[in-house]
Amino acid sequence: CSWHVADVDVIRNAINDVISDGIVVVASSSNRGINSVYFPASMTNVIGVGAITKNGTRYQYSNYGDSLNVVAPGQNIHTTDLNSTYNDSFEQTSSATPHVSAIAALMRSVNSNLSPTQVKNIIEQTAQKVGGYNYVEQNDGIHNNGTWHIEMGYGLVDAHAAVMEAYFYDREILGNDIINPCNTTYPCNGIITYNLNSSSMPSNTTLQWSVSGNLALVSSNNQS
């Protein structure tokens, strides 16, 4: 949503209810240019979005503050208006927020099992640190998804990185954490087997395995 309202129980409860039902809620920080992220973007389970300029800096009217999660493009955004005219005059946080909503939808399209919290975390963790700001770890128990800045949140949303992370989120590689092929068999055959939990991947998915150091890939069961 790209609006703000008074923080009243009926709206807060409604938002909590839809999130509990698995809906991702994205809201704009508002457009006053002040250190205050407006409700409902200020809710901890909502993705609060600020706007940036074409140069990667905070849009001057974009609200910021402790509840800001990420930023998205908010200047000269191309869209159609009420007169069906295509122009680039859509700006501020109302234009930034739909970018993040679209990314959340793309993430769910490749992994429908993601919860709203997982979507929010991935978007925050994959954001780009743009604008020349000093992003730092907060160590406050609230901003737990990497370096953060009060005017930019975790940074500029990265659609490609977020969708890729979403796609592989629950695809596990099962095997030993420490490679020591001689501690269970003798003589040592030097082979350790890893299995990729890929049951939910499309049938035509191509997997590429790689190794580093003195290791060598012996076989990938024709799934390389």
C-alpha positions in Angstrom: 0.0 0.0 0.0 1.2 3.6 -0.7 -0.9 5.4 1.9 -0.7 6.0 5.6 -3.4 6.1 8.2 -3.7 6.4 12.0 -2.4 3.5 13.9 -5.6 2.1 15.1 -6.3 -1.5 16.4 -8.8 -2.4 13.7 -6.3 -1.7 10.9 -3.3 -3.2 12.8 -5.3 -6.3 13.5 -6.5 -6.6 9.9 -2.9 -6.4 8.7 -1.7 -8.9 11.2 -4.5 -11.3 10.2 -3.6 -11.2 6.5 0.1 -11.7 7.2 -0.9 -14.7 9.4 -2.7 -16.0 6.4 0.5 -15.9 4.3 0.0 -12.5 2.6 3.1 -10.3 2.2 2.3 -6.7 3.1 4.4 -3.8 1.6 3.9 -0.2 2.5 5.4 3.2 1.8 7.3 5.1 4.4 5.4 8.3 3.3 6.5 11.6 1.8 7.2 14.2 4.4 11.0 13.9 4.2 11.3 13.5 8.0 12.7 10.9 10.4 9.5 9.0 10.9 8.3 5.9 9.0 4.5 6.2 9.0 2.0 3.4 9.9 1.5 0.8 8.5 5.1 0.7 7.1 6.3 1.1 10.7 5.0 -2.4 11.6 7.8 -4.9 12.2 6.1 -7.6 10.0 5.5 -5.1 7.1 8.1 -4.2 4.5 8.5 -0.5 4.8 9.8 1.1 1.6 11.5 4.5 1.0 12.3 6.1 -2.3 15.6 7.0 -4.0 16.5 9.2 -6.9 18.1 8.2 -10.2 21.5 8.9 -8.5 20.9 6.4 -5.8 20.4 8.9 -3.0 17.3 9.3 -0.8 14.5 11.1 -2.5 14.2 14.4 -0.5 10.5 13.8 0.4 11.0 10.1 1.4 10.5 9.5 5.1 13.2 7.5 6.8 13.9 6.1 10.3 14.3 3.0 12.4 11.4 1.1 10.7 12.7 1.6 7.2 13.5 -1.8 5.5 14.5 -1.0 2.0 14.4 1.6 -0.8 13.3 1.4 -4.4 13.3 3.7 -7.5 11.1 6.8 -6.9 12.0 9.3 -9.5 10.7 9.6 -13.1 9.0 6.2 -13.0 7.2 5.4 -16.3 3.6 4.4 -16.0 0.1 5.2 -17.4 -2.0 7.9 -15.7 -5.8 8.2 -15.3 -6.1 9.5 -18.8 -4.3 6.5 -20.2 -1.3 8.6 -21.1 2.1 7.0 -20.7 4.6 9.4 -18.9 7.4 9.5 -16.4 5.9 11.7 -13.7 5.1 9.0 -11.2 7.4 9.7 -8.2 8.1 9.4 -4.4 7.3 6.5 -2.2 4.1 5.7 -3.9 6.1 4.7 -7.0 8.8 2.9 -5.0 6.5 0.6 -3.1 5.1 -1.2 -6.2 8.6 -2.2 -7.2 9.0 -4.1 -3.9 5.5 -5.7 -4.2 6.4 -6.9 -7.6 9.6 -8.5 -6.4 7.7 -10.2 -3.6 5.3 -11.6 -6.2 8.1 -12.9 -8.4 9.7 -14.6 -5.3 6.4 -16.3 -4.6 6.1 -17.4 -8.2 9.3 -19.4 -8.0 8.8 -20.6 -4.4 5.2 -20.5 -3.1 6.3 -22.0 0.2 8.0 -18.8 1.4 6.3 -17.2 4.4 5.9 -13.4 4.6 8.8 -13.3 7.1 11.1 -15.3 4.7 10.2 -13.0 1.8 11.0 -9.9 3.9 14.3 -11.4 5.2 15.4 -12.3 1.7 14.5 -8.9 0.3 16.5 -7.2 3.1 19.5 -9.6 2.8 19.9 -9.2 -0.9 19.5 -5.4 -1.1 22.3 -3.4 -2.7 24.3 -0.8 -0.6 23.9 2.2 -2.9 24.2 6.0 -2.5 27.5 6.2 -0.8 26.0 5.9 2.7 27.7 4.3 5.6 25.8 1.1 6.1 26.7 -0.6 9.4 25.7 -3.5 11.6 23.2 -2.3 14.2 23.6 -5.0 16.9 20.2 -4.0 18.3 18.3 -7.2 17.9 16.0 -5.5 15.4 18.1 -5.0 12.2 19.4 -8.5 11.8 19.8 -8.9 8.1 23.1 -7.2 7.4 24.3 -3.6 7.4 21.7 -0.9 7.5 21.3 2.9 7.3 18.6 5.1 8.7 17.9 6.8 5.4 18.2 3.7 3.2 17.3 0.7 5.3 19.2 -2.3 4.0 19.6 -0.6 0.6 18.1 -0.8 -2.9 16.0 -3.9 -3.6 17.7 -6.3 -6.0 15.0 -8.2 -8.0 17.4 -10.8 -9.5 19.2 -11.6 -6.3 16.0 -11.8 -4.3 14.3 -14.2 -6.8 17.4 -16.4 -7.1 17.6 -16.6 -3.3 13.9 -17.4 -3.1 14.2 -20.1 -5.8 17.0 -22.0 -4.0 15.8 -21.2 -0.4 14.6 -24.7 0.5 16.8 -26.7 -1.8 19.4 -28.3 0.4 22.7 -29.9 -0.3 23.0 -32.8 2.1 26.4 -34.1 3.1 29.3 -33.7 5.5 30.1 -30.1 6.6 33.8 -31.1 6.9 35.4 -33.1 4.1 37.6 -35.9 5.5 37.1 -38.9 3.3 39.4 -41.1 5.3 37.7 -41.0 8.7 35.0 -43.6 7.9 36.5 -46.0 5.4 39.8 -47.8 4.9 41.6 -47.9 2.6 40.7 -44.3 1.8 38.9 -44.0 -1.5 38.8 -40.2 -1.3 35.1 -40.0 -2.2 32.4 -38.1 -0.4 28.8 -38.1 -1.6 26.5 -35.1 -1.5 22.8 -35.0 -2.4 20.8 -32.0 -3.6 17.3 -31.9 -2.3 15.7 -30.8 -5.6 12.4 -32.5 -5.6 10.5 -29.3 -6.2 12.7 -28.1 -9.1 11.3 -28.1 -12.6 12.2 -31.3 -14.6 14.4 -29.3 -17.0 16.5 -27.6 -14.4 20.2 -27.6 -15.1 22.5 -28.0 -12.1 26.2 -27.1 -12.1 28.6 -28.5 -9.5 32.0 -27.0 -8.8 34.8 -27.7 -6.4 37.8 -25.7 -5.2 41.3 -26.4 -3.9 42.6 -29.9 -4.2 39.2 -31.4 -4.6 37.9 -33.0 -7.8 34.4 -33.7 -9.1 34.2 -37.5 -9.7 30.6 -37.8 -10.8 27.5 -35.8 -10.8 25.1 -38.6 -11.7 24.6 -37.0 -15.1 23.0 -33.9 -13.5 25.9 -31.5 -13.9 
